[in-house]
Amino acid sequence: MNDREPTQKHENNRNCRTVYIVDDDHSSRRGLSSLLTVAGFQVESFASVEEFYKIQTFDNHSCLIVDAWVKDLSPEGLQAAVDNKFHDIPIIFLSARVDKTSMEKA
């Protein structure tokens, strides 16, 4: 089953930048997608790194927001994989956890 959510476009801005979201929590993904869409960004969200990694092209003025605790991949592993394929896309790691281990991981 493909959990990739459809692209949400801000209708008033045809040249808006794309924000890619990777988070295995559906509610977090939808909430962040809605917030960014209202703010004027084009958004594509994915339930896993593997789904994100399948995209063939990306907006040169984009960024990636990813849950630091997404399953099956460390932030370092994600950074290396993304750099290998997409070269220089900025990555923002988010975490709902506030313990020391979480801070060090992100």
Disulfide bonds with the S-S distance in Angstrom:
none
